[in-house]
Amino acid sequence: MNTLSVFPCKFTFALPSFMVFTLVIAGCSTPVLPPVSGQLLLDDKPITIDKSKTAIINFHPDSSKGNTAKSIAVATVTETGQYTLNFGGKPGIPEGWYKVTVNYSEPTNPKDPYSTLKQLISEKYSSKDTTPLSVEVKANASASNYELKVTK
């Protein structure tokens, strides 16, 4: 009789433990991070970065279009205007809609790299509330889907 009464207790304990373990493992899965690379264009020409200029691109999750990601993705633009996004230190970004901000600047005093920065494009691109740039990240999208056009 003791064997019969112990078995249900072990089974009763084991089943909830297995279910919790399964939920924890499922909740810890990493999202798919499609690679996102593209080019930043100023007045339809690739932006050029020299030693005094910098350009940073941020993809902000757009919750108004259903993107529930909690972090932004960041990219530094290369000398030829190319960028590749990283999310949480890994290449790529979760699928969904993003508002894109761009900061393209240079120091006001070229002899002092720590001087105040001067924006080289319209200020509207520097805030997620005013940027007109919006992108949907999808798996297997071409780089042309991530071409970003800004103006002065």
One Martini backbone bead per residue (centre of mass of N, CA, C, O) as a GRO file, in nm:
protein
  152
    1MET     BB    1   0.053   0.064  -0.018
    2ASN     BB    2   0.289   0.260  -0.015
    3THR     BB    3   0.348   0.252  -0.316
    4LEU     BB    4   0.078   0.381  -0.412
    5SER     BB    5   0.103   0.653  -0.244
    6VAL     BB    6   0.381   0.749  -0.364
    7PHE     BB    7   0.341   0.766  -0.673
    8PRO     BB    8   0.138   1.003  -0.688
    9CYS     BB    9   0.330   1.209  -0.559
   10LYS     BB   10   0.557   1.198  -0.765
   11PHE     BB   11   0.382   1.265  -1.010
   12THR     BB   12   0.262   1.530  -0.906
   13PHE     BB   13   0.546   1.668  -0.887
   14ALA     BB   14   0.669   1.611  -1.171
   15LEU     BB   15   0.471   1.753  -1.362
   16PRO     BB   16   0.498   2.050  -1.269
   17SER     BB   17   0.805   2.061  -1.302
   18PHE     BB   18   0.809   2.008  -1.607
   19MET     BB   19   0.632   2.249  -1.687
   20VAL     BB   20   0.814   2.471  -1.576
   21PHE     BB   21   1.067   2.398  -1.734
   22THR     BB   22   0.940   2.434  -2.014
   23LEU     BB   23   0.861   2.736  -1.979
   24VAL     BB   24   1.143   2.843  -1.924
   25ILE     BB   25   1.272   2.752  -2.187
   26ALA     BB   26   1.070   2.895  -2.378
   27GLY     BB   27   1.120   3.190  -2.251
   28CYS     BB   28   1.447   3.176  -2.336
   29SER     BB   29   1.422   3.225  -2.615
   30THR     BB   30   1.552   3.339  -2.903
   31PRO     BB   31   1.523   3.558  -3.132
   32VAL     BB   32   1.500   3.628  -3.442
   33LEU     BB   33   1.792   3.769  -3.638
   34PRO     BB   34   1.787   3.948  -3.887
   35PRO     BB   35   1.974   4.085  -4.110
   36VAL     BB   36   2.089   4.442  -4.105
   37SER     BB   37   2.158   4.617  -4.405
   38GLY     BB   38   2.289   4.934  -4.544
   39GLN     BB   39   2.218   5.269  -4.666
   40LEU     BB   40   2.319   5.608  -4.642
   41LEU     BB   41   2.138   5.890  -4.769
   42LEU     BB   42   2.223   6.209  -4.914
   43ASP     BB   43   2.056   6.327  -5.155
   44ASP     BB   44   2.096   6.032  -5.309
   45LYS     BB   45   2.377   5.998  -5.156
   46PRO     BB   46   2.633   5.873  -5.016
   47ILE     BB   47   2.758   5.893  -4.728
   48THR     BB   48   3.037   6.064  -4.582
   49ILE     BB   49   3.310   5.959  -4.376
   50ASP     BB   50   3.522   6.118  -4.165
   51LYS     BB   51   3.723   6.193  -3.895
   52SER     BB   52   3.497   6.429  -3.801
   53LYS     BB   53   3.263   6.235  -3.866
   54THR     BB   54   2.930   6.114  -3.766
   55ALA     BB   55   2.716   5.810  -3.777
   56ILE     BB   56   2.395   5.724  -3.632
   57ILE     BB   57   2.183   5.435  -3.596
   58ASN     BB   58   1.834   5.390  -3.491
   59PHE     BB   59   1.616   5.127  -3.384
   60HIS     BB   60   1.280   5.172  -3.292
   61PRO     BB   61   1.031   5.036  -3.156
   62ASP     BB   62   0.692   5.008  -3.292
   63SER     BB   63   0.411   4.989  -3.103
   64SER     BB   64   0.189   5.095  -3.310
   65LYS     BB   65   0.289   4.818  -3.494
   66GLY     BB   66   0.355   4.570  -3.266
   67ASN     BB   67   0.632   4.630  -3.134
   68THR     BB   68   0.780   4.463  -2.828
   69ALA     BB   69   1.045   4.550  -2.807
   70LYS     BB   70   1.295   4.676  -2.559
   71SER     BB   71   1.517   4.747  -2.775
   72ILE     BB   72   1.765   4.893  -2.945
   73ALA     BB   73   1.925   4.947  -3.251
   74VAL     BB   74   2.275   4.972  -3.360
   75ALA     BB   75   2.470   5.196  -3.586
   76THR     BB   76   2.763   5.248  -3.763
   77VAL     BB   77   2.884   5.445  -4.005
   78THR     BB   78   3.064   5.428  -4.272
   79GLU     BB   79   3.255   5.588  -4.511
   80THR     BB   80   3.023   5.471  -4.738
   81GLY     BB   81   2.728   5.441  -4.573
   82GLN     BB   82   2.736   5.186  -4.416
   83TYR     BB   83   2.530   4.935  -4.236
   84THR     BB   84   2.507   4.738  -3.917
   85LEU     BB   85   2.308   4.574  -3.704
   86ASN     BB   86   2.263   4.561  -3.345
   87PHE     BB   87   2.145   4.322  -3.083
   88GLY     BB   88   2.266   4.261  -2.790
   89GLY     BB   89   2.559   4.212  -2.943
   90LYS     BB   90   2.411   4.116  -3.206
   91PRO     BB   91   2.347   4.034  -3.509
   92GLY     BB   92   2.070   4.201  -3.575
   93ILE     BB   93   1.696   4.187  -3.566
   94PRO     BB   94   1.393   4.193  -3.485
   95GLU     BB   95   1.102   4.160  -3.602
   96GLY     BB   96   0.953   4.457  -3.740
   97TRP     BB   97   0.873   4.775  -3.647
   98TYR     BB   98   1.055   5.092  -3.714
   99LYS     BB   99   1.207   5.369  -3.590
  100VAL     BB  100   1.432   5.604  -3.745
  101THR     BB  101   1.744   5.728  -3.641
  102VAL     BB  102   1.964   6.015  -3.721
  103ASN     BB  103   2.317   6.097  -3.665
  104TYR     BB  104   2.485   6.374  -3.827
  105SER     BB  105   2.817   6.481  -3.735
  106GLU     BB  106   3.016   6.762  -3.604
  107PRO     BB  107   3.235   6.956  -3.481
  108THR     BB  108   3.248   7.296  -3.431
  109ASN     BB  109   3.555   7.227  -3.354
  110PRO     BB  110   3.800   7.072  -3.533
  111LYS     BB  111   4.028   7.090  -3.290
  112ASP     BB  112   3.771   6.982  -3.105
  113PRO     BB  113   3.618   6.676  -3.055
  114TYR     BB  114   3.451   6.789  -2.776
  115SER     BB  115   3.274   6.962  -2.904
  116THR     BB  116   3.007   7.065  -3.017
  117LEU     BB  117   2.753   6.940  -3.208
  118LYS     BB  118   2.676   6.934  -3.560
  119GLN     BB  119   2.423   6.908  -3.764
  120LEU     BB  120   2.396   6.774  -4.118
  121ILE     BB  121   2.093   6.736  -4.069
  122SER     BB  122   1.789   6.715  -4.007
  123GLU     BB  123   1.641   6.712  -3.692
  124LYS     BB  124   1.401   6.509  -3.744
  125TYR     BB  125   1.601   6.243  -3.735
  126SER     BB  126   1.677   6.252  -3.403
  127SER     BB  127   1.369   6.164  -3.349
  128LYS     BB  128   1.112   5.938  -3.290
  129ASP     BB  129   0.879   6.168  -3.306
  130THR     BB  130   0.991   6.302  -3.609
  131THR     BB  131   1.051   6.079  -3.783
  132PRO     BB  132   0.995   5.947  -4.120
  133LEU     BB  133   1.137   5.684  -4.047
  134SER     BB  134   1.029   5.353  -4.164
  135VAL     BB  135   1.069   4.998  -4.075
  136GLU     BB  136   1.051   4.662  -4.197
  137VAL     BB  137   1.147   4.367  -4.051
  138LYS     BB  138   1.264   4.084  -4.244
  139ALA     BB  139   1.307   3.793  -4.350
  140ASN     BB  140   1.493   3.791  -4.643
  141ALA     BB  141   1.576   4.071  -4.698
  142SER     BB  142   1.692   4.323  -4.871
  143ALA     BB  143   1.908   4.589  -4.860
  144SER     BB  144   1.706   4.791  -5.002
  145ASN     BB  145   1.505   4.796  -4.755
  146TYR     BB  146   1.759   4.965  -4.585
  147GLU     BB  147   1.739   5.230  -4.723
  148LEU     BB  148   1.841   5.561  -4.624
  149LYS     BB  149   1.675   5.883  -4.647
  150VAL     BB  150   1.822   6.208  -4.635
  151THR     BB  151   1.827   6.557  -4.533
  152LYS     BB  152   1.921   6.897  -4.464
   0.00000   0.00000   0.00000
